[in-house]
Amino acid sequence: MRKNLFIAFALMVLTQAASLTAQEVSLTFHGESLSEALRQIDHAQSEKHILFLFDELEMFSVTAHIDHLPVREAVHKVCGNYPVLITEVRDAIFVEYVPKTVHLNPVMVNGVHLPLPAMLTADSVPDVMADLQQYARHIVYFNRVCPQEKVYLHLDNTAYFQGETIWYAANVINATTGSEAASKVLYVELLSPTGVILQQQKLKVVDGRCHGSFPLVDAGVEEAVNLRGVVGYPSGYYQIRAYTRAQLNFDEAGIFSRVIPVYRAPDIEGLYDDPIITNYEGGERERPDLPRSEQPKVVNVDFYPEGGHLIEGLSCRVAFKITDENGMGLDVDGIFDANDKALTTTPMHKGMGAFVLIPHKGKEEIVVVKDGKRYTFTLPVAEQKGCTIRLDALKPDVASVALGGRNMKHDELLGYTITTCGRVVACDTVRLKGTENEQAGQVTLTKEGMPTGVYQFTLYNASGAILAQRLFFIDNGIPTIPISVQQVNPDLQPFGSITLDLQARKPVTFSLAVRDAADYGTAYNDDIRTYMLLSSELKGLIEDPLWYFEEEETEALDILMMVQGWTRYNWRQMAGAEPFEVRHYTEEQLVLDGWAFSRILEKPLTNTQINAQLYSPDRKFMQKASVVTDSLGYWSIGVDDYMGDWDLFLSAQQLKRHGTPAFYRNNATTRIRLERSSRPKVTPFRPEDVFLPRYTNPYPTIFSWQKDLLPKVDFFKEPGYSDKFHKSLNDTTYFIDEVVIEGKHRYIDYNRFRAFDAHKDTELDLDDGKYTNNVAGYLESKGYSLQYHYGNTSDGRHLNNNETGFITIVHVDLETHRTVWRVEYPDSALKLHGSNYYWQIGEGMLRAYDFNKDFTKYSIDGRGMATGGIFPEGTISGVWGIDMEYVKSVLVFGYEPGHRYEEVVVYLKGIDEFKPRTKRSRETTFTGYTPVVEFYAPSYPKGPIEGDKDYRRTIYWNPEVTTDASGHAKVSFYNNGYSRALTISAEGLTPDGIPIINK
C-alpha cells in the first residue's frame, strides 16, 4: 500500500569482525516489501552494512529466491528494476529510492554551478510535499559533492617547557562516513601567544594518517639565529591547529585546535615541580582580544531555550550554563524568577541545568544566587509566533519530540529531518493540530540500529526556514578497539629498560606516547573517542568529556547538547535553502594553483596560459606544466611529491580563441597569485582555553644523584674513565655534555625582540593582492610606529605607510629617546630601482658610495650618529622607502620601555636570493611536504655512565605502532633518570572510523 508520507530511514548494524572471504546469502522472499527484504539481507550477514534511504519502498514487493549469492548480488537481485540508486562505499551498501525529483539549489564552485547528477534533473513534483522533500534529498546530494572532514591530533604530552618538542600524530577522516578522507594534504600550524604563525607544516596523509613535530625553539630567521643563536620560544600559551584545505569551506569552529601551555624552563634543570608560565606580549600581535561584551564576570549565565526560541504563552524548557571568570562551570545556590519564586531545575553539573517556564510578553529576568549574593540576568525576548519543541532522548528505545506552535498557519504541513554527522537518518512530515492561536504535534523516532553520536532535529517549512532545531545524543554503545597494555618489567628504575606488551583484538595501527605521570596541562581532557563522538560536534571547551560516558550520565549529556549553541553542520546550506560556494578544493595530492589578474583593473584573466616550472634547490630535479585559466582566472596543476622549498617560475600568456598564443605585445600585463595564503582566522583566547587546573604531582621530580636512588642505579664507567673525576654527593659541580661554541652571541630579551621573515611575508602579501609595500609600511603593518627626527629636535612624529620622508640625524638626546637603525647588505652589489648608490657593509658601518658625487662617503654608526661626509637628500629616505621585494628579513629590538629605545635592522637580499617580478612573470618558492623527524631517545644497555642526566618528560613516542595478525605488538625503550610512574596513551582509528584507545 502506497504511503502518503515521505519517510527516510537508515539502519546501521554495529561493526562485526568480517570473514576473510566474501560472505554469501541464501534467502527466499514471498511478497515481502523491498525494505523488509533489504533488512533481512542486512541481518543475514556481517560483511556489508546495508543502509536504506527510502520514502515509499513499501509499495514495491519482492518475490525471489536467493541461493548462495554474494551480498552485493543479492541486493541487486531484490531491487530488480525498481527506481533505486545503489552505491557501495567500502563495507557499506547505500540504497536510495529515486522518485520524480525536485529542483535544487546546486552547489557552487568558484561561482559556477556544478552539474546535477542525472537522478536529480527530472521534473519536480508540484506540491508542498515535494517542496519539503527537496531539502532532505539535497543533504544527501551535498554530502556526496562536498563531504566534510575531521582532523584529530594525538599529542605526546599535555604541556611543555621551553626548548622541548611537540610530537603529534594526525588522523584525517570523512566526517559523515568515518572512513578515510579524500584530502591527502594536511596543514598543521604552531601559533605564538600573540597569534603569529611560527611554523606551518604540510604533511602527506597516507591511509588517513600522518605525523610530525614542532621543536619549541626559534630557528626561523637566519639572521636572528646568527645574532643570538637558536633559543627556546618564550613561555606563554601557544596554539596548535590542524586542517585540510577543504575544511576552510565550512565554519572554522570545526577545525582542530588546542591551546598548549609552554612553561618557563626550570631554574634547576629537571626540577619541574613548580612550573611557571609567563605572559608573552611580543611587539607583533595578530591575536585579537575578546570583545568587551564577551569579557567574563565573576558570575556569567547564558540561556538556551529548547529549539532556539521562546514563544509567548508556550511552555518551554530553558537550559542554562553558569560560568565563572575563567569560563569554567559554576554551581550556584539557587535560581529564581523576577518574583523571587524558586525555579525547579534539573541537577546541575558544572554549572549546567534546565528549568521550565511559560514566557510572557516583554522583558523577563532571572536571579541567580551564589554565596548569598544575587545576580540578575535577562532572558531572550519571547516571540509572538513560532514553534517550540520538547525532545526526550532519555528513553532507552525511542526518542520523542513534542511540538508546539503559536499563530502558525492553520493545518500547515511541516517537515523535519534527523541527521547525524551531517547524514540524514530520518525525515518525515508533520502537521500541527489545534486552534489558530495554539497548535501541537508529536514525532517519535526508534533508536534501534542508530549509531552512537550527536543527532540534530530540524523542523522546517516549505520555504526552508528553520522553525526549531535541537541537538541530542543517542548512545547505543560506543564502538572501540581497546588496547590492553602490560608492563613486562613493572619495577621502574631510573635509566632502566622498559618493555610494553600491547594487545588488540585485531590488526591495527595507532600512535603511542609514554610520558612521566606528572600532568601540567590545561582543562582540555579529550581523547580520540570523545573528540570524534562529542567534542568535534560541539563548539567550545567541554569540561571532562570522559565523565559523560564513564558515568553514563544521560541527563547531564542531554543538557550539554542544549547549551553548546552551535552545530558543525549548517542545515540551510546543506539543504540548499541558502547558497553555498566551494572556495577551496580538496587536495588529493600536492596542488599548485592560483589566479591570473590584469595588472591595472584587477580583473580575472580568462583563456590565459600559465607556465609553471619547479626546480629543486640543487637543480637536479625539475617539474613543469602549462595550464589555461578558467572563466574566473583560476588555474590548477597537480605536483609530484617532494620535500621542502623548491624554486617556482611562473609566466603568463594570453591565448586567442582557438588556443594559439596571442602576439606578445598584445598580452595584458598579468599578476599571478597563488592559493596558499588562505588560513583560518586567529581567534581570541577565551579564559577556559588558558585555565590551568591545580594539578598535584603524586610523583615529584627526583634526581638520579639523590641518596635514595643511588643504590638502585648501577653506573657504568667507560674505558679510560678516571676515578679522580668521580662526583661525590656533596660536590656541587656537575658534568655536562661537550659543546662547541662557534662565537659570541648577543643576549636578547625575547619579549622585546622580533625577527620577521620579510621574504615569506611579502610573498604571502602578493598572494593576497597586496602588490607593493616599503619598509616603513611593513613595520607599520606589524604594529610598530616608526618615528624619525629633523635636525636638532628630539620630537618624533609617526611615519605613515605612504610617507617616505628622510631622516637627517644630527643630534639625539639619548636619555629621552633615540632611534637607532641599520641596513645590512650582502657583500655582493645590488642596485635598487636603478639608482646609482652602491651599498656595502663593513666594520659594523653602513657606507654609501654615490657615483654622481665622486664617491663621497658618509656613514652612520650603531647609535644613528653621523660620522662625517654629507647626506645627499633622499639617501636615508631610501632606507625606509625600499620596496619589500628587495628585503630578506627585518629585526626589531626594543629595550626598556621607559627609555623608548628601538633598533631596526633591515637585511637585503643578495643577487642570488633576489626573485624578480615582471609584467607577465613571477619567481617565488613553493613548499612541498615537510620532512618528518624521527623521535630520538637515548639508550642505556649497560646502565648509565656516571654523570648522565636524563630529564625527558616524554620517554617514548611512536606514531606508527602496527600490531601483527593476532593484534599483538611489543615495544622496548629506556626510562629517564627520575620517573617512578608513567602515563601511557595509545590512540588511533580503524579504516572505518572506529576509535582505538588503550584501557
N, C-alpha and C positions, 0 to 999 in steps of 0.2 A: 504494500500500500504506500502510495506516494505521500511523504510528509510535507506539511506546509511550511515548516520552519527550516531555516538554514542552520545546520549543525556541523561543527568541525570537532574532531576528536583525535587525540594522539595517545597511543599506548606504547609505553617503553618498558620492557622487561629488564630487570637488573642483570648486569653482565654476568654471564656464567663462563666457565672455562670451556672453550670450544675445542672439539676434537681436531686432530691434525689433518684428518681427511674430511672432505666435503660431506655434510650430512644429507640424507635422503629422506623423503616424506612419503608415507602411504596413508591416504585418507579417502573416504567416499562421502560425497555430498548429494543429498536428495532434496532440492528445492530450498536449501538454506540461502539466506541473503548473502550478498557478496561480502558485506562487512563481517558477518559471522564466519564465513569460510576463511577469510584472511586471519581472523582471530584464532581459529583452530590451527592453522598452519603455524602461526607465531608460537603457540603453546606447545606444539608438537616437536619443536627443535630449538636448539640454543645457538646455532651457528650465526643466524641473522636476526636482528631486530626488525620487525615489520611495523612500520608506523603509518597510520592512516590519517589522511586529511580528507574527509568526505562530508557531503551535506545531504545527499539523497541516495546513498548506496543501497539502502534497504529496498529500493524499488527494483533492483537487479537481483535475480535469483540464480543460483548455481546448482546444476546437476552434472556431476563429473566424478570420475574415478581416477585417483592419482596413485600410481603404483611405483614406488621407489624412484621418485623424481627428485633431482636436486632442488633446493629451496627456491631458487630464482625461477626455475622452470615451472614449479608448482604454482607460484604466484602468477606467472604469465598465463598459465592454462586456465585458472579460475577466473581471471579477469577477462579472458577472451577478447572480444571486440568491443567491450564496453568503453565508454568515453572516460578513460582514466589515464593519468600520466604516471609511469613507473620509473623511479630514479634510484640508482644504487650508489651509496656513499660508504666505502669501507664495509663495516659489518652491519649496515642498516639498509633496508629497502623502504622507500617512501612511496606510498600510493595516494594519489590525489585525484579526486573527481574533477573533470573539466567540463562544466556545462557551458551554455552561452555565457560568454564573459562580458566584462563591463569596460567602459572607457576608463583609462587610468592616467594619472599624472606621472609620466615616466621619470626615471632618474636622469639627472643632467650631469654630463661630464664636460667640464670646461665650456659650459654654455650650449652644448649640443645634446639633443635628446638621444638616448640610446634606443636602438630599435627594439620593439617589444617582441617577446617570444611569440611564435605563431598561435599558441593556445590562448593568448591574451588579446588577439586582434579581431575576434568575431564581434558581431553586433551585440550591443548590450541589451539586457532585459529591462524594458522601460517601466519599472515600478519602484516603489520605495524599498522593497526587499533587495533589489539589485544594488540600489544606492548604498545600502548597509553592507551588502556582501563585498562590495569592491574594496573596502578598507582592509578587511581581513585577508583577502586574496592578494592585495598589494603588499602586505607584510611578507607573505611567502615569497613573492617576486623580489622584494627588496633584499631579503636575506641571501638570495642567490646571486644578485648583482653586486651588492655592497655588504658583504659579510663583515661584521665587527670582529675585532681581535682583542685578546687579553695577553698581558705580559706579567710574569711574576719573577722576582729576583730572590734567590736564596743567598743570603749574606753569611759570611763566615763568623760574624760577631754582631753584637747589638750596639756597640760603641767602640771608639778608637781613641788612641793617644797620638800626639804629634809624631810624625815620621813613620807610622805604621802603614800597612797596606790593606785596602778593602778588596777582598776576594768575593766574587759573585758568580752564580750560575743562573742562567735565564731559561724560562720555559715560555714558549710562544704558542698560543692556541687560537683556534676559531672560537669566538665567544658563544656562538649558537650551538655548534655541534660538539665542542670539547676536543675535537681532533686537531691535528697539526694545521697551523695557519698557512695561508698562501704566501704570506710575506717571508722572504728569506734574508732580509737585511734588518738588523736591529740596531737602534741608536741608544746608547747609554751615556748619560751625562753626569758629571760632578759639578755642582754649583757651590760657590762660596756663600758665606753667610749674607753677603750683600747682593746675592743674586747673579753674580758674574759666572758664566760658564768657564770653568777652569780647564776641564778636559772633556772632549767628546770622543767616544769610541764607536766604531762602526764594525759590527760583528756579523759573520756569516751564520745563519740559522740552518742547522742540519738536523733532520728528524725532530724538529720542534725545539731544539736545544742549542745553546751556545754558552760561552763563559769568558770572563775577563777579570781585570783587576785595575784598581786605581791606587798607585802609591801616593800617600799623602805628603808629597814633597813638591816643591815648586822648581821645576826644571824646564819651564815652557819657553822662556825668552832667553836666548843665548847670551845676550849682552848682560842681562841681570845675573846669570849664572857665573859669567866671567868676573863680575864685580864682587859678588858676595857668596859665591858657591851655591850648592844645592842645599836648600833649607826646608824644614818642615813648614807646611801651611800653619798659620796661626790658629790658636784654639778658637772654637766657636761652633755654631750649628751649621752643618753642611747638608746639602740635599742631593740625593741620588735619584735619578728618574730614568725610566726606560720606555721606549715606544717604537712602534713601526711607523713608517710614513703614512700608511693607510689609517692609522688611528687619529691622525690630525684632522680627518674629515668630521670627527664627532666631538662631543663635549670633552674638553681636556681633563675634566674631573675623572674620566675613566683611565687616565694614564697612570702607570705605576709610579709611585713617589714615596720616598722615605726621607725623613729629617733625622740626621745622624749627629750625635754629639761627638766632637773631637776635643778631648781633654788636653790640658797643658801637660807636656812631658814632665814626669815627676822630678822633683829636685834631687832625690836619691834614686838612682837607676833601679828600676824594678819595683819600687815601692808604690803600688797602685791603690793602696787602701783609702787614700783621701783625695779622690780625683777633683780637679779644679777646672772649671770651664770659664772662659772669659768672653766678653762680647767684642767681636771684631767689627770695627767701624771704619773700613777702608774708604779711601777717597772716592773710588768709583762705586756707584750704587745703582743697581738695576732692580733690586727687590723693593717694591712699594710697601708703605706702611698700611696697616689696617685703616679703613675709613673711620672717622671719629664715631659714626653711628654704630659701628661694629665693635668698638672698644669694650671689652668685658668689664662688668662692675663686680662688686662683692657677691651679689646675687643676681642672676640673669635667668629669665624664663622665656621660652619660645612655646607657642601654642600651635597645634596641628589638628584642625578639625578633620574628622574622618571623611574621606572623599574629596577634601580640599576646600569645602565651603561651609559656612554657617548659613542656614536658611531660616528666616523669621518663622517662629511658631513650630518648627520641626525639631523633635528631639535629636540630639547629635552627641556622639561621643567625641570628646576633645582630648587628644594626647598632649602631653607637655614634657618638656625637658628643662630641668633646672641645673644650672652650672655655676661654678664659682669663677673667680677672676682668672683661673688657669684653664678654663674651658672644660673642667672635669665635673662629672656628675655630682650633684649635691642634694642629699636628702634633707627635707625640711620638717618642721614640727606640725604644720597643718596648712590647708588651703581653704579659703573662704570666699563666698561671693560678696557683692557690694553691701549686702545687708548683714554681714558677719555670720552668715549661716555656713557651717562647716560642710564642705563638699565631700561626698564619699568618693574615694579614689581607689584605684587598684593598688596592690602592694608596690611600693616604689623600689626601683633598682637603679642605682647610680643616677638618681635624680629624675628618672623617667617613670611616668604613670599615666593614668587617664581618669576622667570623670565624665559624667553625662549631665547635659543641661538643655533647656529649651530657650534658645536665644530670642531676644525681643528687639524691637527697633531701637536704633541709637547706640550710643557708646555704653559698653559694659566692662566692668572692671573686676579683676580677681586679686585677692590679697593673699600673699604668701608670708608665713611667719617662720622665722629662723632665729633660734636663740632668743626668743621673746621680742624680736624686732619685726615690725610689719613693713612689707614691701608691696607696693601697688603696681599692677600691670594691666594693660588694656587688651581685651580680646579682639580678634579680627571683626570687622563690621559685618553684621548679618545682612544677607541679600534677601530681596523680596521674591525672587523667582529662582528656581533651580532644583537640583536633586541632591539627596543625601543617601549614604549607604551605611549599613551596619553589617560588617563582614565578620563571620565567626569561623575561624580556621582551626579551632582547638578541638573539634570533634575528631575522633580517630578515623572515620570512614568518609566523611563528606565535609565540604566547606559550603556554608550557606551565606547568602547575601540578601539582606532585607533592604529594599529600595523605597525611598520616599520622595515625593515631588510636591511642589507648591507652584501654582499658577502656570503649569505646563499646558501644552495643547491637549485638548480632550482626546483620549484614546490614541495618543501618539505612539507609533511603533519606534522603539529604540533598539540599538544594537549594543552588544558587549563582546569583548574579547578577553581571553585569559591567556597570557603569554608567560613564558619563562625563557630567560637568556635571549629574549627577542623573538622566540619561536612561538607561533600560535599553537596552542594545545586544545583550545575550546573556544567556540564563538556561537552566538545564537541571537535571537531577537526576543524582546520582552515588551509587553505593554503595561503601562502604569494605569491601574483602575481606580476609580473613585470620583469625587466631585472635581469641578474645575479648580477649586482652591486647594485641594489636598488629594494626592494620589499615593498609591502604594503598589509594590510588586515584589516578587521573590525569585531568586536564582539559586539553584543547588548544583554543586559540582562534586562528582565522585572522585575521591582521591586515589582509588585503586590504580596501580600501574604508573602513577605520576612520578617522574624523577624528583629526587630531593633537591630543593633550591628555592630561590626567591621567585615569586609569581607576581604578576601585575594584572589587576582587574581594571578594565577601562570601559566605562559606559559612555556612549556617544550617540549623536543623532545623525540624520541622513546627510547633513551638510558637513559632517566630520568634526563638529565641535565636541570637545570633551566635557561631559556633564559632571562626571565624578571619576576619581581614579584612586587606587589604593594598592599598596604592596602588601603581600602576606607570604608566609613561609609554609611549605609542605615538607614534612620530614617523614619519608618512607625508608629511612635507614641511609646512613652516609656510606657510600661505597668507597673503600680504601684498600690499598695493598699495604698491609703492615710490614715493617721491617723490624725483626727482633735483633737485638744487639747483645752479645755476650762478651765480656772482657775475659780473655783467656787467663791472664795473669792479674787477678784483682788487686794484689798488693802493689799499690802505686808508689814507685820510688823516683826520686829526682834523677834525671838523666837515664832512667830505666827504660827497657823495651816494653812496648805495649802492643798487644795483638787483639784485634776485634774480629769475632765471628759474626757475620751478617747473614740473616736468613729471611727470604721472602717466599711466598707460595708459588711463584712463577718467575721466569727470567725477566728481569727489569734492569733499567739504568737510572741512576739517581746521583745526586751530589751529596757529599758527606763532609761535615765540619766537626772537628773536635777541639774544644777550647776549655780554658780554665773556667771553673764553675762560677767565679765572681761575675756578676752582671751589672753593668753600669748604663744600660740603655734607657731609652725614653719609654713612654707609655704604649708604644706600638707593641703588640703581642700577637701578631698573626703567624700562622704557618701556611703552607700551600693549600691545605684543605680548607681552612676558614677563609682564606683570601678568595679562592675560586668560587666557593659556595655563597659567601656572605659579603665580605668587605669590598670586593670588586663590584658588587651590585649596588652598593650604597655609597653615599658621599660622606666624607669626613672620618674622623677617628672613631672607631668602635672600641670602647674600653673592654678589655679582656674578652675577646670574641669566643675563645675556647669555652668559657663558662656556660654559654648558652647551649652547647652541645653536651658537654660533660655532665652538667647538672640536669639536662633535659627540662630547662625552664621555658616551656612553650608559651606561657602567658607573657613573660618578660620579653621573649623573642618577638611576639606579635606586636607589643608596644614599640619595640625597636624599629619594626617595619614602618610604623606610622610617623616616627619623629625624625627620620633622616631627611625628609623633604626633598628628595631628588631621586630620579631614576636614570639609569645608564642609557635606557633606550627611549628615544624621542618618538612617541607613538604617532604623532601627527606627520612627522617626516616619513616614518616607515610605512604608514598607511596611505601616503600620497595626498594627505589633506593639505600639506603645505610643501612648497618646493624644496628640493634637496639637490645640492650641486656637489659633485665629486671634485674636490680641489687637489687631491693628492692620490696618485696611482699606487697600486700595490706593487712593491718591488720584489719580483721573483728572482732577481739577480742584481748585481751592481748596475745601476742605471745612470747614464749621463743624459740629462735633459734640461730644458730651459725654454726661453722665448727669444724671439728676434723682434726688435722695435726700431722704428725710424728714429734717427738721432734728434731731429728737430721737433716733430709733432708728437712723438711718443706713441705712435700708432703701431699695432701689431703688423708685422710684415708677413703676408701670406705668400705661398709659392716661392719661398726663398731657400736656396740650398745652403745647408750648414755643413761645413767640412771640419771634422774633428780628428786630431792626431794626439795620441797619448804616448809619452816617452818615459821609460824608467830613468831614474837619476843617472845611471851609468850608461844610458843609451844602448843597452844591449837588447832591449825589448821595446816593441812599438805596436800599438793598435791604432787603426784608423778606419773611419767610416764617413759616409755622407748621407744626409737625410734632408727631406724637404719639409718645411713648416706647414702646419695646417691652417685653417681659417682664423685661428686665434694667435697665429705666430708661434705655436708650440711645436717643439721637436723632441725626439727621444731616441737614444741609442743604448742598446744593451752592451755591457762591457764584460770581458772575461775577467775572472778573479785575479786580483793582485793585492799586495800589501803595501801600506804606507802611501806617501805622496808621490805622484807622478806629474811631470810637466804636461800641460794641456795647451794645445794651439788650436784656436778656433778662427774660422773665416766664414764670411757670408757672401753669397752671390745670388742676386735675384734671377729668376728664370722667366722665359717667355711662356706663353700659354701652352705651347706644345712641348715644354720641358727643356729647351735648349737655353744655355746661359745668355743673358742679355748683354749688350755691349757694355764694357766696363764703366765707361763714364756715365752711362745712363742708370747705373745702380744707385739705389738710395744708400746714404750713409747709415750704418747699422750699429745698434747697441745690442750686444748679446749678453743676456742674463742667464745664470744657472739656477736651477731649482735646488738649492742647498741651504738657503738661509731660513727656510720655514722651520720654526721650532715652537714648542709650547711656550705660552706666556709665563713669565715669572710672577708668582703669586705671593702675597704677604704670608709671613709665618703667623699662624694662629697660636694662642697660648698653649693649646693642647699639643701642638706639634713639638714644642720645646719643653714640655713639662717633664721633669725628672723625678720619678718616684724615689722614695727614700729606701734604696736597696741596702740591705745589710749583708755583709760578706761573711758567711759562716766559716770560710776557709781563708783567713787573712794571709797576705803575702808573707812568705818565709824565705829566707836566704840560704843558699847552699852552704855558707860558712858558719851558720849558727850551730851551736853545740849539739842541739837535739837531733840534728840531721847528719852531722859528720860521721857518726858510726855507721849510718846506713849507706854512705856513699863510698864506693871503692875507687879512689882516684888512680888514674893511670899516668905513669911517668914516661914520657917519650925518651928514646935513646938520646944520651947526651944531656939529659936534664940534670941540673946541678942542685944539690941539696941546699947550697948556700942561698938559693933563691926561694927556698920553701917559705911560704907565708904562714906566720903564726896567727892565732886567733886574736891577739892583742895588737897586731900590726894594722896600721891604718892605711897602708899602701896596697893598691890592688893592681894586678897586671891587666893590661889592655892589649887588644889585638894590634898588630903592626899597621900603621897608616902611613900614607905618602902625602906629604904636604907640598903642593906644587907652587904655592905662592901665597902672599898675604892677602886675605880677603877683607873687605870693608864691612864693619858691623853696621847693620841697617835695622832700624825699628820697623817691623813689618806693618804695624798699624799706621805708619806714616809714609809708606813706600808702595809704589805701584809700578809694575812693569807691563807695558802694553805691546802685544804683538801687532804692530800697526799694519804690517803687510796683510795678515789674515783678516783683520778688521776691515781694511779698505776693500778687499775682495768681496767680503760679505755685503758691504755697503753698495758695491756695484750691482750685486745680485738683487738688492732691494730697490734699485733705481736711483741711488744717490751717487751721482757720477763725479762729483768734484768736491774737494774739501782741502783745506790747508791745515797746517799745524795748529794754528790758533783755534780754528773751528773744531778740530779733532779733540783738543783738550777741553774746549767748552762742552762738547758732547759727552765727555767723560766726567763732567761735574766739577771741573776746575775753572775758577775765574782768573783769567790771565790779566796781570797788571804790568804797566810799564810807566816810565818816567821821562820827563823832559828836563834837560839842563840840571840846575842845582836843586830842583824841587824834590821833595820826598813824597808828594801827594800822588796817589795812584788813581787810575781810572780803568774801568773794565774795557777790554778789547772785544768787540763783537765779532761774530763769525765772518761778516763781510767787510770788516775794517782791518786793514793791514797796518798802516802807520809805520813809524820806525822809532827805534829806541836810540837815544844818544845819552848814555850814562856818563856823566862827568863826576858826580859825587852822590853817594847814597849814605844816609845815616844808618849804620849797621845796627845801632841799638834799637831803632824803631821798626825798620823794615828794609829788607834788601831782596832783590830779585836776582838770582844767580842762574845763568843759563850757559849751555854749551851746545854745540852741534858737532857730533862725531862723524867724520867722513872716512870712508875706506881709503887705503893707500892709493888706489887707482883713481885717476881723474874722472870726474863726472860733471858734464855741463848741464846746467839747469835752465830749461826753457831757452836754450840757445844763447845764454848770457856769456860774457867773456871772463867771468870770475872762475879762477882755478882755486878750489878749496883743498886744504891739506891740514892734517892734524900732526903735530909734532911737539914733543916735550910738554904735553898737557896744555898746549896753547892752540887756539884756533887762529889760523893765519889765512888771509885772503890776498891773492895776488891779482891786481887789477891791470889787465893788459892795456887798457885805454889810458892808464896813468903811469906808464913806465914801471910797472910792478911796485907801485907804492905799497908799503907794508903797514898793516896795523894788526893788533892782536887784542884779545880780551882774556884776562886771566880768570881763574876759578871763582873770583868774587864778583865778576861782572865789571871790573875796573879797566879803563883804557890804559895802555902802557906805551903809548907812542903812536906815531903815524897819524893818519887822518881818517875821518869817517865819510866816505863817499855817500851822498844822500841815497837812501833806499837800500843800502847794503844790508844793514841789520834787519830792516823790514823784510828782507828776503828770507830770514830765518823763520819768522812766523808765517810768512806767506807762501812757503814752499808747499807745493801740491803733495798730498799724501801718496801719490803714485810713486814718489821717489824715496819715501820713508820706510825704513825697515822696522824700527822699534822706537818707542819713546819711554823713558824712565822719568818718574816724578818722585822727588824726595821732599818730604815736609818734616820739619823738626818741631821744636816746642811751639805749640800754637800761640803762646803769648808773645813769641818773638816774630811770628809771621814770616818765617824763613822758608823759602822754597828754592828748589833747584830742578830745572828741567833739562834733561839730556836727550837730544834727538840724534838717532843713528840713521844715516842714509845708506841706501843700497849701493853695492858695488856694481860695476858694469855687468859682471856675470850673474848678478842677482836681479837686475832690473828686468821687468816684464812689460814691454811697451804695449800700448793700445793704439790702434789706428782707427780710421773711419769704418773699416769693414772687418777688422780682426781684433783678437784679444789673446793675450798669453796669460796663463794663470797656472794653478796647480789643482789637481783633483785627487781626493783621498780615497784610496781603496780600503780594504779591511784592515783593522788594527791587529798587529801581531800579538799573539797570545803568549803570555809569560807563564812558565810553569812554576808552581808553588815549590819553594825550597825549604827544607827543614834539615838541620844538622843531625848526624847520627853518632852514636857513642857505642860502637860494638865492643870496645874494650873498657868501657866506662869513661867518665870524663877525665880530661887532663887537669891536674891541679891548676887552679886559676880560671878555669872555664866558668863563664856566667851565661846563662840562657834564660831570658825573661820573656820569651814568646808567650803571648796570650792565646793566639791560635796555634795549636800544636800540630794539627794535621788538617789539610784541605785537599779534597779530591772531587773535582766537578763531574767526573765521569766514572762512577763505580758501576760495573756491569757484572751481574751475577751469572753463574753458569746455568745449564739446562735445568738443574734442580732448584734454582733460586738462591744458591749459596755463594758467598764471597768472603774473602779474608784479607784484612789489611794489617800491616805492621808499621810501626814508627817508634820514635823515642820521645819520652817526656821531656819537658823543660826542666829547669833547675829548682822549681819550687812547688808545682801544683800537686795538691793532695786530693782533689776531686775534679771531675771533668763534666762538661755538658756535651752531649753528643746529639747532633742534628742531622737527620737524613731526610731529603725531600726530592720529589720528582713527580712526573706524570707518565702514565701509560699512553700508548698511541691513541687510545680512545678517550683520554682525558680523566682517568681515574687517579686520584692523588695517591702518591707513595709517601709514606711517612713512618718514622720509627716510633715504636710504642713508648 
